[in-house]
Amino acid sequence: MENIITDNQPLQESGNDQISLGDDIMKVFDTPEVEEVNDNSINSEPDVEIDDRFKDLEPSEAKYRTIQSKYDKLYNQYQNMVKESEENTVYLQVLNDLMEDDLVFEAFVRERKPELIKETNVTELIQKKLREEFGDVKYTRAEADENPGGRAWLYFKRLDELYSELKGNHPKISRLKEAIEYKRQLKEKESKQRAAELQTEMDKIKKELKWDDNKIVNFTKWINSVKPIELAKIYNFAIRSQKVPSIANANVGNTVTQSLRSKFLQGL
């Protein structure tokens, strides 16, 4: 007689493992009951503590006016913080200039404690440096004119350079504000000079390689995005292809070319 497996009878498998086939087996397919959430706060208006100034108004209007008042206060605080942050940025830049720029620092000291500044005797400094480089010998302008490039000529050439370094390029400024403005104008002048040099290089590229403006723009974007490792790979390829001279064969004149290229890349 065949064995009939009923719902209340366990199914025997190998070993001692058993799978129960009771009435509860179908419960795994039932949709789990979700506990009903009775929270009226989801759709309810936020709990707002009415400002005393608006408590006599209609409730909705009072809440709106209260929230608007808080928003206005926070917005004003935010605006003040932005303004303070901008002012702090200026102060930090001034502090940075004081720490790193001698001209700005000296102007600050002259304005606050002028007695601490020891006046520099430019004549003595120039004579001292000339003695260190040329000895105690004295030359005349006539000797320099008779032999351009000679010792006397170099002496007066160096004299002009020293005067420019110690006097001409470093004006005496006694107020911090003037020093900062002077440095700003100097940076602006240098920036314009770099831009002019860059434009000259771009014009040279367009002329020699017959590039149009669109190609110049794409080249500029590429220069700004290219990584040093990629430049190194291009250089390696050029070396293997014998398209550029090796460093070992480079002469002193290449230093100028490299310097111009550096300025060009920095300008980009």
Kinemage of the C-alpha trace (Angstrom):
@kinemage 1
@onewidth
@group {chain A} dominant
@subgroup {mainchain}
@vectorlist {calphas} color= white
{ca met a 1} P 0.000 0.000 0.000
{ca glu a 2} L 1.373 3.348 -1.021
{ca asn a 3} L 2.462 5.722 1.677
{ca ile a 4} L 0.459 8.963 1.718
{ca ile a 5} L 2.097 12.024 3.143
{ca thr a 6} L -0.284 14.198 5.054
{ca asp a 7} L 0.092 17.826 6.133
{ca asn a 8} L 0.667 16.783 9.706
{ca gln a 9} L 3.303 14.216 8.847
{ca pro a 10} L 7.022 15.158 8.589
{ca leu a 11} L 8.879 14.489 5.340
{ca gln a 12} L 11.827 12.185 5.976
{ca glu a 13} L 15.087 12.857 4.142
{ca ser a 14} L 18.578 11.442 4.384
{ca gly a 15} L 20.021 11.381 7.879
{ca asn a 16} L 18.171 13.121 10.643
{ca asp a 17} L 17.169 16.226 8.572
{ca gln a 18} L 13.434 16.889 8.504
{ca ile a 19} L 11.242 19.499 6.773
{ca ser a 20} L 7.960 20.227 8.526
{ca leu a 21} L 4.882 20.533 6.264
{ca gly a 22} L 2.409 21.880 8.799
{ca asp a 23} L -0.265 24.512 8.284
{ca asp a 24} L 2.192 27.366 8.847
{ca ile a 25} L 4.245 26.715 5.688
{ca met a 26} L 2.130 29.026 3.532
{ca lys a 27} L 2.598 31.941 5.902
{ca val a 28} L 5.936 32.732 4.236
{ca phe a 29} L 3.956 33.905 1.214
{ca asp a 30} L 1.669 36.154 3.189
{ca thr a 31} L 2.107 39.938 2.909
{ca pro a 32} L 3.447 41.130 6.240
{ca glu a 33} L 1.077 43.308 8.117
{ca val a 34} L 2.228 46.879 8.382
{ca glu a 35} L 1.361 48.571 11.583
{ca glu a 36} L -0.776 51.544 10.830
{ca val a 37} L 0.896 54.773 11.736
{ca asn a 38} L -1.435 57.266 13.184
{ca asp a 39} L 0.679 60.378 13.165
{ca asn a 40} L -1.148 63.524 12.398
{ca ser a 41} L 2.061 65.539 12.726
{ca ile a 42} L 3.086 64.645 9.151
{ca asn a 43} L 0.369 66.725 7.567
{ca ser a 44} L -0.039 69.156 10.383
{ca glu a 45} L 1.440 72.624 10.411
{ca pro a 46} L 4.764 73.079 12.206
{ca asp a 47} L 4.632 74.038 15.814
{ca val a 48} L 5.671 77.682 15.852
{ca glu a 49} L 6.009 79.736 18.963
{ca ile a 50} L 4.223 82.950 18.064
{ca asp a 51} L 6.217 86.109 18.519
{ca asp a 52} L 4.645 88.419 21.095
{ca arg a 53} L 4.450 91.152 18.472
{ca phe a 54} L 2.018 89.098 16.371
{ca lys a 55} L -0.013 87.152 18.932
{ca asp a 56} L -3.085 89.361 18.428
{ca leu a 57} L -3.239 88.492 14.713
{ca glu a 58} L -5.167 85.629 13.124
{ca pro a 59} L -3.242 82.347 13.896
{ca ser a 60} L -2.071 81.605 10.330
{ca glu a 61} L -0.998 85.203 9.785
{ca ala a 62} L 0.756 85.246 13.156
{ca lys a 63} L 2.717 82.101 12.263
{ca tyr a 64} L 3.666 83.494 8.860
{ca arg a 65} L 4.805 86.816 10.318
{ca thr a 66} L 6.809 85.023 13.016
{ca ile a 67} L 8.578 82.762 10.496
{ca gln a 68} L 9.235 85.705 8.177
{ca ser a 69} L 10.716 87.684 11.058
{ca lys a 70} L 13.069 84.817 11.956
{ca tyr a 71} L 14.104 84.443 8.315
{ca asp a 72} L 14.861 88.165 8.011
{ca lys a 73} L 16.975 88.019 11.144
{ca leu a 74} L 18.961 84.989 9.905
{ca tyr a 75} L 19.428 86.567 6.465
{ca asn a 76} L 20.784 89.768 7.992
{ca gln a 77} L 23.176 87.731 10.126
{ca tyr a 78} L 24.314 85.874 7.006
{ca gln a 79} L 24.913 89.146 5.143
{ca asn a 80} L 26.960 90.488 8.039
{ca met a 81} L 29.034 87.296 8.104
{ca val a 82} L 29.744 87.576 4.368
{ca lys a 83} L 30.844 91.191 4.773
{ca glu a 84} L 33.025 90.310 7.760
{ca ser a 85} L 34.588 87.432 5.827
{ca glu a 86} L 35.477 89.757 2.933
{ca glu a 87} L 37.056 92.241 5.340
{ca asn a 88} L 39.029 89.461 7.036
{ca thr a 89} L 40.338 88.373 3.638
{ca val a 90} L 41.741 91.872 3.099
{ca tyr a 91} L 43.331 91.880 6.557
{ca leu a 92} L 44.889 88.460 5.962
{ca gln a 93} L 46.381 89.684 2.677
{ca val a 94} L 47.861 92.731 4.424
{ca leu a 95} L 49.313 90.480 7.122
{ca asn a 96} L 50.788 88.224 4.462
{ca asp a 97} L 52.396 91.238 2.753
{ca leu a 98} L 53.826 92.402 6.076
{ca met a 99} L 55.411 89.006 6.648
{ca glu a 100} L 56.796 88.494 3.134
{ca asp a 101} L 57.372 91.924 1.552
{ca asp a 102} L 60.113 94.169 2.936
{ca leu a 103} L 58.738 97.279 1.232
{ca val a 104} L 55.315 96.880 2.869
{ca phe a 105} L 56.852 96.001 6.230
{ca glu a 106} L 59.171 99.032 6.168
{ca ala a 107} L 56.265 101.339 5.257
{ca phe a 108} L 54.270 99.925 8.181
{ca val a 109} L 57.132 100.552 10.617
{ca arg a 110} L 57.698 104.049 9.227
{ca glu a 111} L 54.056 104.854 9.830
{ca arg a 112} L 53.832 103.356 13.315
{ca lys a 113} L 57.362 103.645 14.756
{ca pro a 114} L 59.573 105.723 12.425
{ca glu a 115} L 62.324 105.952 15.042
{ca leu a 116} L 62.995 102.229 14.560
{ca ile a 117} L 64.016 102.712 10.922
{ca lys a 118} L 67.712 103.146 10.329
{ca glu a 119} L 68.173 105.296 7.227
{ca thr a 120} L 70.209 103.593 4.524
{ca asn a 121} L 73.120 105.454 3.030
{ca val a 122} L 72.909 104.407 -0.617
{ca thr a 123} L 76.272 105.963 -1.488
{ca glu a 124} L 78.114 103.974 1.175
{ca leu a 125} L 76.421 100.715 0.149
{ca ile a 126} L 77.282 101.222 -3.537
{ca gln a 127} L 80.910 102.065 -2.774
{ca lys a 128} L 81.204 99.073 -0.465
{ca lys a 129} L 79.893 96.650 -3.101
{ca leu a 130} L 82.104 98.144 -5.805
{ca arg a 131} L 85.174 97.709 -3.595
{ca glu a 132} L 84.199 94.084 -2.943
{ca glu a 133} L 83.894 93.362 -6.667
{ca phe a 134} L 86.574 95.600 -8.221
{ca gly a 135} L 88.932 96.423 -5.357
{ca asp a 136} L 90.041 99.945 -4.392
{ca val a 137} L 90.808 100.963 -7.974
{ca lys a 138} L 88.900 103.941 -9.403
{ca tyr a 139} L 88.005 104.315 -13.073
{ca thr a 140} L 86.923 107.264 -15.153
{ca arg a 141} L 84.138 107.527 -17.703
{ca ala a 142} L 86.748 108.286 -20.346
{ca glu a 143} L 88.446 104.929 -19.688
{ca ala a 144} L 85.085 103.158 -20.012
{ca asp a 145} L 84.303 104.893 -23.312
{ca glu a 146} L 87.730 104.070 -24.752
{ca asn a 147} L 87.322 100.332 -24.141
{ca pro a 148} L 83.678 99.152 -24.259
{ca gly a 149} L 83.323 95.813 -22.465
{ca gly a 150} L 86.563 96.337 -20.594
{ca arg a 151} L 87.117 96.503 -16.845
{ca ala a 152} L 86.305 100.215 -16.577
{ca trp a 153} L 83.202 99.809 -18.723
{ca leu a 154} L 82.010 96.899 -16.514
{ca tyr a 155} L 82.690 99.041 -13.436
{ca phe a 156} L 80.257 101.773 -14.518
{ca lys a 157} L 77.778 99.215 -15.802
{ca arg a 158} L 77.750 97.611 -12.368
{ca leu a 159} L 77.466 101.064 -10.779
{ca asp a 160} L 74.222 101.708 -12.661
{ca glu a 161} L 72.870 98.288 -11.718
{ca leu a 162} L 73.602 98.798 -8.021
{ca tyr a 163} L 71.919 102.191 -8.020
{ca ser a 164} L 68.833 100.692 -9.660
{ca glu a 165} L 68.735 97.846 -7.121
{ca leu a 166} L 69.263 100.005 -4.033
{ca lys a 167} L 67.428 103.168 -5.011
{ca gly a 168} L 65.541 103.158 -8.271
{ca asn a 169} L 63.475 99.978 -7.873
{ca his a 170} L 62.622 100.500 -4.197
{ca pro a 171} L 60.983 103.882 -3.630
{ca lys a 172} L 60.837 105.254 -0.121
{ca ile a 173} L 57.228 104.925 1.017
{ca ser a 174} L 56.229 106.006 4.506
{ca arg a 175} L 52.602 104.829 4.653
{ca leu a 176} L 51.253 101.285 4.580
{ca lys a 177} L 48.360 102.136 2.261
{ca glu a 178} L 50.749 103.658 -0.286
{ca ala a 179} L 53.004 100.602 -0.166
{ca ile a 180} L 50.103 98.228 -0.770
{ca glu a 181} L 48.873 100.328 -3.702
{ca tyr a 182} L 52.398 100.451 -5.141
{ca lys a 183} L 52.703 96.659 -4.961
{ca arg a 184} L 49.266 96.278 -6.571
{ca gln a 185} L 50.282 98.507 -9.478
{ca leu a 186} L 53.566 96.619 -9.823
{ca lys a 187} L 51.761 93.265 -10.020
{ca glu a 188} L 49.323 94.671 -12.558
{ca lys a 189} L 52.212 95.940 -14.678
{ca glu a 190} L 53.951 92.543 -14.524
{ca ser a 191} L 50.692 90.801 -15.428
{ca lys a 192} L 50.238 93.009 -18.493
{ca gln a 193} L 53.836 92.379 -19.496
{ca arg a 194} L 53.365 88.599 -19.245
{ca ala a 195} L 50.147 88.867 -21.260
{ca ala a 196} L 51.989 90.819 -23.975
{ca glu a 197} L 54.792 88.234 -24.070
{ca leu a 198} L 52.229 85.450 -24.299
{ca gln a 199} L 50.421 87.186 -27.148
{ca thr a 200} L 53.738 87.543 -28.974
{ca glu a 201} L 54.352 83.803 -28.600
{ca met a 202} L 50.824 83.019 -29.811
{ca asp a 203} L 51.290 85.239 -32.877
{ca lys a 204} L 54.558 83.468 -33.609
{ca ile a 205} L 52.848 80.064 -33.383
{ca lys a 206} L 50.023 81.174 -35.695
{ca lys a 207} L 52.496 82.532 -38.236
{ca glu a 208} L 55.010 79.668 -38.288
{ca leu a 209} L 52.527 76.792 -38.019
{ca lys a 210} L 49.747 78.526 -39.953
{ca trp a 211} L 47.204 77.978 -37.153
{ca asp a 212} L 43.853 79.741 -36.970
{ca asp a 213} L 42.273 81.172 -33.811
{ca asn a 214} L 40.219 78.025 -33.204
{ca lys a 215} L 43.315 75.857 -33.139
{ca ile a 216} L 45.037 78.300 -30.790
{ca val a 217} L 42.061 78.068 -28.397
{ca asn a 218} L 42.140 74.249 -28.458
{ca phe a 219} L 45.895 74.257 -27.929
{ca thr a 220} L 45.517 76.572 -24.933
{ca lys a 221} L 42.888 74.279 -23.403
{ca trp a 222} L 45.181 71.315 -23.921
{ca ile a 223} L 48.133 73.079 -22.291
{ca asn a 224} L 45.984 73.903 -19.254
{ca ser a 225} L 44.798 70.314 -18.875
{ca val a 226} L 47.901 68.307 -19.767
{ca lys a 227} L 49.683 66.591 -16.864
{ca pro a 228} L 53.478 66.516 -16.323
{ca ile a 229} L 53.586 62.747 -16.915
{ca glu a 230} L 51.961 63.268 -20.317
{ca leu a 231} L 54.492 65.970 -21.213
{ca ala a 232} L 57.260 63.590 -20.146
{ca lys a 233} L 55.894 60.887 -22.457
{ca ile a 234} L 55.754 63.341 -25.352
{ca tyr a 235} L 59.333 64.386 -24.596
{ca asn a 236} L 60.453 60.734 -24.473
{ca phe a 237} L 58.818 60.078 -27.830
{ca ala a 238} L 60.495 63.137 -29.324
{ca ile a 239} L 63.881 62.020 -27.988
{ca arg a 240} L 63.462 58.545 -29.469
{ca ser a 241} L 62.356 60.079 -32.757
{ca gln a 242} L 65.346 62.450 -32.665
{ca lys a 243} L 63.004 65.422 -33.002
{ca val a 244} L 64.539 67.381 -30.125
{ca pro a 245} L 68.151 67.684 -28.909
{ca ser a 246} L 69.117 65.735 -25.840
{ca ile a 247} L 69.941 67.554 -22.621
{ca ala a 248} L 73.552 66.441 -22.888
{ca asn a 249} L 73.911 68.307 -26.191
{ca ala a 250} L 72.102 71.438 -25.018
{ca asn a 251} L 74.168 74.625 -24.939
{ca val a 252} L 73.920 77.708 -22.784
{ca gly a 253} L 71.756 79.492 -25.340
{ca asn a 254} L 68.961 77.001 -24.752
{ca thr a 255} L 68.517 78.428 -21.264
{ca val a 256} L 66.862 81.487 -22.764
{ca thr a 257} L 64.518 79.313 -24.835
{ca gln a 258} L 63.582 77.239 -21.801
{ca ser a 259} L 62.969 80.394 -19.790
{ca leu a 260} L 60.640 81.770 -22.466
{ca arg a 261} L 58.810 78.453 -22.621
{ca ser a 262} L 58.369 78.473 -18.838
{ca lys a 263} L 56.914 81.971 -18.953
{ca phe a 264} L 54.660 80.890 -21.788
{ca leu a 265} L 53.302 77.895 -19.883
{ca gln a 266} L 52.887 79.929 -16.699
{ca gly a 267} L 50.991 82.602 -18.602
{ca leu a 268} L 48.595 80.003 -19.940
